[in-house]
Amino acid sequence: MTRAAPTTLRPTTAKDVRDAVADTPGRIAITGAGTARHWAGRPQETDATLDLSGLTGVIAHNPGDMTVSVHAGTPLRDLAGELAGHGQRLALDAARTAAGATVGGLLATADAGPSALVYGGMRDLVIGTTSVLADGTMVRSGGHVIKNVAGYDMAKLLHGSYGVFGPVVEVVLRLHPVPKATACVAVDGPVDDAAAKVRTLMASPLEPVAVEWVSGDPGRLLVRLEGGANTLPGRVGRVCELLGDGAAEVGDEAWSRHAALTGGPADGTGAVVRIGCAPARLAGLLSELPATAVTAGLATGVATVTVPGAAVGQVHESVAAASGTSVLRDRPADLDAPAWGPAPSALPLLKAVRTQLDPDARFAPGRFDPWM
Ligand SMILES: Cc1cc2nc3c(=O)[nH]c(=O)nc-3n(C[C@H](O)[C@H](O)[C@H](O)COP(=O)(O)OP(=O)(O)OC[C@H]3O[C@@H](n4cnc5c(N)ncnc54)[C@H](O)[C@@H]3O)c2cc1C
């Protein structure tokens, strides 16, 4: 017997999402804009797809409190446009924002960009969430007030959940001002040299917002600064001095190249793996990997590497040996490689939470395969 094609549900309100979950039996895949659909474990067959890309828009923006609540399917680039009119922003510069990534999808994939060094990732910027459990219960946690935790902080749990705890329908975010001025200083050199420079830079009072090494011949260290229009040039000069010979201010396009490298090669060959470890161990770890393209947050410990598909298992092992974590991102459609490294010691707890929230494992099957 041929299996019926899965239904696609496209709710436009939180209540519609709840009704869709309550009224749809079986297993449900969750999608936003689809910019990370190949990330992590390959989605397994489901009975329905919950497409949240129609659940968009700002619910409430409180410029005075610097908070905003949005429907989870809102593309971050659209939100950024609305906030910019008030001189505010969500301080998250994940590379796939330009491709239309949604706020809910960025939260569910724990994605972040270079400025996570100072502003953190979504888990640090989210102050409230509303999500729907497998039995249709709507769960609200946090809100517009930062100091308001009462009960379980669901936002932390949903961060990096890849949808397995259920769809996120609303997200409340803390905002930051758009900086008056930004600048980027670059210096060429291999990753070990860059790592030594970053240690000195981070011990200085110069407060970079992002510090990333990008691979090349020989590679390049990028340092982003933010500040006042009058004070920034002086700090740029001091950073150039600290980084030494060859350091100079470059244009913003340096960051476009960085963003492009995190997406892997344009011809779709190779696999992209996101890795994280203690910052002090990152340069050494990278030297062990057969990477063809690298962006490395030398002060955050987070790197994105492109490797041959056959090397993904080896990458997971090397990262685990350095006490880090890794997850497979973009890869060729036919690549059969493990999405995750060795299971974390907290896996029984993760399974117990999932059993509590979604006892029949209805949501997003396959995303944490083979862990659960
Ligand atoms: C939305 C929001 C609302 C808040 N409201 C309040 C408030 O009303 N009153 C207030 O005093 N503070 C509040 N805080 C601050 C926050 O609760 C504390 O700062 C928190 O305990 C530590 O935060 P962190 O960012 O350092 O660590 P987190 O990033 O929150 O935690 C890191 C990890 O450590 C765990 N962890 C953190 N603290 C402990 C602990 N003490 N014991 C065991 N495990 C722990 C977390 O579960 C997590 O796994 C709020 C924070 C947020 C995000």
The ligand as an SDF file (V2000), in Angstrom:
LIG
                    3D

 53 58  0  0  0  0  0  0  0  0999 V2000
   14.2860   35.5310   31.4670 C   0  0  0  0  0  0  0  0  0  0  0  0
   15.1310   35.6470   32.7220 C   0  0  0  0  0  0  0  0  0  0  0  0
   14.5410   36.0910   33.8710 C   0  0  0  0  0  0  0  0  0  0  0  0
   15.2680   36.2070   35.0530 C   0  0  0  0  0  0  0  0  0  0  0  0
   14.6290   36.5860   36.1760 N   0  0  0  0  0  0  0  0  0  0  0  0
   15.3110   36.6590   37.3500 C   0  0  0  0  0  0  0  0  0  0  0  0
   14.6510   37.0040   38.5520 C   0  0  0  0  0  0  0  0  0  0  0  0
   13.4490   37.2410   38.5670 O   0  0  0  0  0  0  0  0  0  0  0  0
   15.3920   37.0940   39.6700 N   0  0  0  0  0  0  0  0  0  0  0  0
   16.7340   36.8390   39.6760 C   0  0  0  0  0  0  0  0  0  0  0  0
   17.3380   36.9160   40.7320 O   0  0  0  0  0  0  0  0  0  0  0  0
   17.3890   36.4800   38.5430 N   0  0  0  0  0  0  0  0  0  0  0  0
   16.6970   36.3870   37.3910 C   0  0  0  0  0  0  0  0  0  0  0  0
   17.3370   36.0530   36.2360 N   0  0  0  0  0  0  0  0  0  0  0  0
   18.7620   35.8180   36.2690 C   0  0  0  0  0  0  0  0  0  0  0  0
   19.0970   34.3330   36.2180 C   0  0  0  0  0  0  0  0  0  0  0  0
   18.1170   33.5280   36.7670 O   0  0  0  0  0  0  0  0  0  0  0  0
   20.3640   34.0770   36.9560 C   0  0  0  0  0  0  0  0  0  0  0  0
   21.3200   34.9630   36.5410 O   0  0  0  0  0  0  0  0  0  0  0  0
   20.7700   32.6270   36.6790 C   0  0  0  0  0  0  0  0  0  0  0  0
   20.6230   31.8970   37.8570 O   0  0  0  0  0  0  0  0  0  0  0  0
   22.1790   32.4970   36.1910 C   0  0  0  0  0  0  0  0  0  0  0  0
   22.1670   32.9730   34.9150 O   0  0  0  0  0  0  0  0  0  0  0  0
   23.4010   32.7470   33.9580 P   0  0  0  0  0  0  0  0  0  0  0  0
   23.0540   33.4630   32.7170 O   0  0  0  0  0  0  0  0  0  0  0  0
   24.6500   33.0530   34.6720 O   0  0  0  0  0  0  0  0  0  0  0  0
   23.4030   31.1960   33.7190 O   0  0  0  0  0  0  0  0  0  0  0  0
   22.4140   30.4360   32.7920 P   0  0  0  0  0  0  0  0  0  0  0  0
   22.8850   30.5780   31.4270 O   0  0  0  0  0  0  0  0  0  0  0  0
   20.9880   30.7810   33.0750 O   0  0  0  0  0  0  0  0  0  0  0  0
   22.6390   28.9990   33.2970 O   0  0  0  0  0  0  0  0  0  0  0  0
   23.6670   28.1560   32.7860 C   0  0  0  0  0  0  0  0  0  0  0  0
   23.3940   26.7680   33.1730 C   0  0  0  0  0  0  0  0  0  0  0  0
   23.5740   26.6330   34.5580 O   0  0  0  0  0  0  0  0  0  0  0  0
   22.3810   26.2770   35.1900 C   0  0  0  0  0  0  0  0  0  0  0  0
   22.3000   27.0680   36.4060 N   0  0  0  0  0  0  0  0  0  0  0  0
   22.3200   28.4110   36.4950 C   0  0  0  0  0  0  0  0  0  0  0  0
   22.2940   28.7840   37.7720 N   0  0  0  0  0  0  0  0  0  0  0  0
   22.2540   27.6520   38.4930 C   0  0  0  0  0  0  0  0  0  0  0  0
   22.2050   27.3700   39.8590 C   0  0  0  0  0  0  0  0  0  0  0  0
   22.2020   28.3640   40.7640 N   0  0  0  0  0  0  0  0  0  0  0  0
   22.1610   26.0920   40.2380 N   0  0  0  0  0  0  0  0  0  0  0  0
   22.1760   25.0780   39.3430 C   0  0  0  0  0  0  0  0  0  0  0  0
   22.2270   25.2660   38.0320 N   0  0  0  0  0  0  0  0  0  0  0  0
   22.2490   26.5360   37.6230 C   0  0  0  0  0  0  0  0  0  0  0  0
   21.2990   26.5960   34.2130 C   0  0  0  0  0  0  0  0  0  0  0  0
   20.1690   25.7790   34.3930 O   0  0  0  0  0  0  0  0  0  0  0  0
   21.9660   26.3390   32.9010 C   0  0  0  0  0  0  0  0  0  0  0  0
   21.9580   24.9880   32.5550 O   0  0  0  0  0  0  0  0  0  0  0  0
   16.6350   35.9000   35.0610 C   0  0  0  0  0  0  0  0  0  0  0  0
   17.2420   35.4630   33.8880 C   0  0  0  0  0  0  0  0  0  0  0  0
   16.5000   35.3340   32.7300 C   0  0  0  0  0  0  0  0  0  0  0  0
   17.1560   34.8340   31.4700 C   0  0  0  0  0  0  0  0  0  0  0  0
  1  2  1  0
  2  3  1  0
  2 52  2  0
  3  4  2  0
  4  5  1  0
  4 50  1  0
  5  6  2  0
  6  7  1  0
  6 13  1  0
  7  8  2  0
  7  9  1  0
  9 10  1  0
 10 11  2  0
 10 12  1  0
 12 13  2  0
 13 14  1  0
 14 15  1  0
 14 50  1  0
 15 16  1  0
 16 17  1  0
 16 18  1  0
 18 19  1  0
 18 20  1  0
 20 21  1  0
 20 22  1  0
 22 23  1  0
 23 24  1  0
 24 25  2  0
 24 26  1  0
 24 27  1  0
 27 28  1  0
 28 29  2  0
 28 30  1  0
 28 31  1  0
 31 32  1  0
 32 33  1  0
 33 34  1  0
 33 48  1  0
 34 35  1  0
 35 36  1  0
 35 46  1  0
 36 37  1  0
 36 45  1  0
 37 38  2  0
 38 39  1  0
 39 40  1  0
 39 45  2  0
 40 41  1  0
 40 42  2  0
 42 43  1  0
 43 44  2  0
 44 45  1  0
 46 47  1  0
 46 48  1  0
 48 49  1  0
 50 51  2  0
 51 52  1  0
 52 53  1  0
M  END
$$$$
